[in-house]
Amino acid sequence: MLETTVAAEPKARVALYYCLALGISWAGWIPYAAQHASVVHWRWQIPDSVPLFAQYGPLLAAVILTTVDGGASGLRKFFASFVKLHVRRRWYAVALLLSPAIGAILIGLHALRGSPPPPLSSLAGWNIRFAEQLSASLHSSTGISSFLAQSALKGGWQAGLVYAGLAIANGGLSEEPGWRGYALPRLCLGRRPLFAGLWVGLLWGLWHTGPDFWMAIFTGRWGGLFLPIGYLAGTLPLSVLFTWVFIRSECSLLPVMLFHASHNATLLFLTAVWMPAKPLVSIPEWLAAFYVAALLAIVVGRRSLLARPR
C-alpha cells in the first residue's frame, strides 16, 4: 500500500507533509514568540520546552503520514530505515568528519594569512560558555534549559554529553527522518536525485521560522524576514551533501542524522563556544566552504546524484 500511494501522488504527499511539518512547528513557535514579545498575555507561561519540541515537526509529520499511508507495517519499515547495518564505514566517516575537517581547513587558511589559532588552553571554561549559549538560545533560564545548562556547568564530560545529545536530538533526529526519510524519496520519483535534494533543501531552509523569526515579526523588526533566507543559503549545499550520503548509504538515515549533528555541533563550537568574542570561523566562510564541498560531491558522486530518474 505504501509503494502504491507514494508512486501515485508523490507531489501531493510532499506538499501535505510540508504543510503538516510547518503547522506542527508553528503551533509551538508562534504562541511562544507572541508571549515573549508581549503580544498576548496569558495567566500561565509557555514552557521553554515547547519551542524545543516544536522542532520535531518534520519527524512527527513523517510519522503521521507514514502511518496513514502504510499502517503499522509501513511505520516499522520507516523506523527500520534509521539503521541499516550493511552501510560501509566510509560513509559514517564522511558524515562525522567532513564538517570538522572543513573547520580545520578554514582555521589553517587563517593561519597562513597570519592569524594563528588560539592555544588549546583557551578551551578552558568552554562548558561555561556553552551553558550561556544554551540559555540564550532557549530564551529562558528555567525548565529544561535550566536543567541542561546546569548539567553543562558541572564539568567537561557532563557538558560533552549535553552537547552531543542536543546535536543528535535537535537536527539529526528531529528533522532528518522527515526531510531525507520521507520527502526526498518521493521527490526522487521522476527527478534526478540532485534536483530532488535541492527541492528538499528549499523546503528545509524556508521551514526555519523559529521563535526568533516570529518575535522579530511581532515586534516590527522586519529584518527577521531574512532569517529563513539565511538558513536557505546553508541548507541548499547541505542538502546536496546529505542526499549524496543518503543514497550511497543505501537510504539509511543514521549516517545523515550523524552528518546533521556533526555539522551543527562543529559550527556552534567554532562560532559561539570556543572563542565567542572572536569566532574562529565566520558564517560566510563556512557557507562558501560547504558550497565548494557540494560542488565536489556533485563531481565525485555524479553517478549517484545525476542518475536517471526512476
C-alpha positions in Angstrom: 0.0 0.0 0.0 2.8 2.4 0.9 4.5 1.9 -2.5 1.3 2.4 -4.4 0.4 5.6 -2.6 3.9 7.0 -3.0 4.0 6.3 -6.7 0.5 7.6 -7.3 0.8 11.0 -5.7 4.3 11.9 -4.6 3.9 15.7 -5.1 0.7 15.8 -3.2 2.2 13.8 -0.3 5.2 16.0 -0.1 3.0 19.2 -0.2 0.8 17.7 2.6 3.9 16.7 4.5 5.4 20.1 4.4 2.2 21.8 5.5 1.9 19.4 8.4 5.5 19.8 9.4 5.2 23.6 9.3 1.9 23.5 11.1 3.2 21.4 14.0 6.3 23.6 14.4 4.3 26.8 14.1 1.9 25.6 16.8 4.8 25.7 19.2 6.8 28.6 17.9 4.1 31.3 17.3 2.4 31.2 20.6 5.7 31.1 22.5 7.1 34.0 20.5 3.9 36.0 20.8 4.0 35.7 24.6 7.7 36.6 24.9 7.1 39.6 22.6 4.2 40.7 24.9 1.8 40.5 22.0 -0.5 38.3 24.1 -0.8 37.9 27.9 -1.8 34.6 29.4 -2.0 33.7 33.1 0.4 30.8 32.5 3.8 30.9 31.0 4.5 28.7 28.0 7.4 26.4 29.0 10.7 26.8 27.1 10.4 23.1 26.2 7.5 24.0 23.8 9.7 25.6 21.1 12.3 23.0 21.6 9.9 20.2 20.9 8.3 22.2 18.1 11.5 21.5 16.2 10.3 17.9 15.8 7.6 18.9 13.4 9.4 17.3 10.4 9.7 14.0 12.3 6.2 14.0 13.6 4.7 14.8 10.2 6.6 12.0 8.6 5.4 9.5 11.3 1.8 10.6 10.9 1.7 10.4 7.1 3.7 7.1 7.1 1.2 5.6 9.4 -1.7 6.9 7.3 -0.1 5.6 4.1 1.2 2.3 5.3 -0.2 1.5 8.7 1.8 -0.3 11.3 3.9 -2.2 8.7 4.8 1.0 6.9 5.8 2.6 10.2 8.0 -0.4 11.0 9.7 -0.1 7.7 10.2 3.6 8.2 11.9 3.2 11.6 13.9 0.3 10.2 15.4 2.7 7.6 17.0 4.6 10.5 19.7 1.9 10.8 20.9 -0.4 8.0 23.9 -2.4 9.2 25.4 -3.1 5.8 26.3 0.6 5.3 30.0 0.9 4.5 32.1 2.6 7.2 33.4 5.2 4.9 30.0 6.9 4.8 30.0 7.1 8.6 33.4 8.7 8.4 32.2 11.2 5.8 29.2 12.0 7.9 31.1 12.5 11.2 34.4 14.0 9.9 33.6 16.2 6.9 32.4 19.2 9.0 35.3 19.1 11.5 37.7 18.7 8.5 36.3 21.8 6.8 36.6 23.7 10.1 40.2 22.6 10.4 41.0 23.7 6.8 39.5 27.1 7.4 41.5 27.6 10.6 44.6 26.5 8.7 43.9 29.1 5.9 43.6 31.8 8.6 47.0 30.7 10.0 48.5 31.0 6.5 47.2 34.6 6.4 48.8 35.4 9.7 46.0 34.6 12.2 47.2 31.6 14.2 44.6 29.5 16.0 44.2 30.2 19.7 46.1 27.9 22.1 44.4 24.8 23.5 44.5 26.5 26.9 41.7 28.8 25.6 39.4 25.8 25.7 39.3 26.1 29.5 35.8 27.0 30.6 34.2 26.0 27.3 31.4 24.3 29.2 30.5 27.7 30.9 30.3 29.4 27.5 28.2 26.5 26.2 25.8 26.8 29.1 25.4 30.6 28.5 24.8 30.0 24.8 22.2 27.3 25.6 20.3 29.6 27.9 20.3 32.4 25.4 19.2 30.2 22.5 16.2 28.9 24.5 15.2 32.4 25.7 14.8 31.1 29.2 16.7 30.3 32.4 14.0 27.9 33.7 12.7 24.5 32.9 14.5 22.3 30.5 17.0 25.0 29.5 18.0 25.5 33.2 18.4 21.7 33.7 20.6 21.4 30.6 22.7 24.5 31.4 23.2 23.4 35.0 24.3 19.9 33.8 26.8 21.5 31.4 28.2 23.7 34.2 29.1 20.6 36.3 32.1 19.8 34.2 33.6 19.0 30.9 32.3 15.4 30.4 28.8 16.4 31.5 28.8 19.3 29.1 30.1 16.9 26.4 27.1 14.6 26.9 24.6 17.5 26.8 26.4 18.9 23.7 26.4 15.6 21.8 22.8 14.7 22.9 21.4 18.0 21.7 23.3 17.9 18.5 21.8 14.5 17.7 18.3 15.1 19.0 17.8 18.7 17.6 18.5 18.4 14.0 19.6 14.8 13.3 16.6 13.1 14.9 14.1 16.0 14.8 14.5 16.7 11.1 16.3 14.1 9.0 13.6 11.4 9.2 11.2 13.9 7.6 13.4 15.7 5.0 15.5 12.8 3.9 13.4 9.9 5.2 10.0 11.0 3.9 10.2 13.9 1.4 13.4 13.0 -0.5 12.4 9.5 -1.7 9.1 10.9 -3.0 10.7 13.8 -4.8 13.2 11.4 -6.4 10.3 9.9 -8.3 10.6 11.4 -11.8 13.7 13.5 -10.9 17.4 13.1 -10.7 18.5 12.9 -7.0 20.4 16.1 -7.2 17.4 18.1 -8.2 15.2 16.3 -5.6 17.8 17.2 -3.0 17.8 20.8 -4.0 14.0 20.8 -3.7 14.3 19.4 -0.2 16.9 22.0 0.6 14.5 24.7 -0.4 11.7 23.4 1.8 14.0 22.7 4.6 15.5 26.2 4.6 12.2 28.0 4.5 10.9 25.8 7.3 13.3 27.5 9.7 10.9 30.1 11.1 11.5 29.6 14.8 10.8 31.8 17.8 13.5 34.4 16.8 11.8 34.9 13.4 8.3 35.3 14.9 9.5 37.6 17.7 11.1 39.8 15.1 7.8 39.9 13.2 5.7 40.6 16.3 8.0 43.4 17.4 8.2 45.1 13.9 11.8 44.1 13.3 11.3 43.3 9.7 14.9 42.3 9.2 13.8 39.0 10.7 12.2 38.1 7.4 15.7 37.4 6.2 16.3 34.7 8.8 14.8 31.8 6.7 16.7 33.2 3.6 19.9 33.0 5.6 19.1 29.4 6.6 18.3 28.7 2.9 21.8 29.7 1.9 23.1 26.9 4.1 20.5 24.2 3.6 21.0 24.1 -0.2 24.6 22.9 -0.2 24.0 20.7 2.9 21.0 19.1 1.2 23.2 18.1 -1.8 25.8 16.5 0.6 23.1 14.8 2.7 21.4 13.5 -0.4 24.7 12.0 -1.7 25.4 10.3 1.7 21.9 9.1 2.0 21.9 7.5 -1.5 25.4 5.9 -1.0 24.3 4.6 2.4 21.6 2.5 0.8 19.0 5.0 2.1 20.0 4.5 5.7 19.1 7.5 7.8 21.7 7.1 10.5 24.7 8.5 8.6 22.6 11.5 7.5 21.4 12.1 11.1 25.0 11.9 12.3 26.1 14.3 9.5 23.5 16.8 10.5 24.6 16.5 14.2 28.3 16.8 13.3 27.6 19.9 11.2 25.6 21.7 13.8 28.0 20.8 16.6 31.1 21.9 14.7 29.6 25.2 13.6 28.3 26.1 17.0 31.7 25.2 18.6 33.7 27.3 16.2 31.5 30.3 16.1 30.0 30.6 19.6 31.6 28.3 22.1 35.4 28.1 21.8 36.0 31.9 21.3 32.7 33.7 21.3 34.3 37.1 21.3 36.3 36.3 18.2 34.8 33.3 16.3 37.4 31.1 14.7 35.3 30.8 11.5 32.8 33.3 10.1 29.4 32.3 8.7 30.2 33.5 5.1 33.4 31.4 5.2 31.6 28.4 6.4 28.9 28.7 3.8 31.4 29.2 1.0 33.3 26.1 2.1 30.2 24.0 2.0 29.3 25.2 -1.5 32.7 24.1 -2.6 32.2 20.7 -0.8 28.8 20.3 -2.5 30.2 21.0 -5.9 33.0 18.5 -5.3 30.3 16.0 -4.2 28.4 16.5 -7.5 31.6 15.8 -9.4 32.7 12.8 -7.4 29.2 11.4 -6.9 27.8 12.3 -10.3 26.7 8.7 -11.0 24.6 8.8 -7.9 23.4 12.4 -7.8 22.8 12.6 -11.6 21.3 9.2 -12.1 18.3 9.0 -14.4 15.0 9.4 -12.6 13.0 6.2 -11.8 
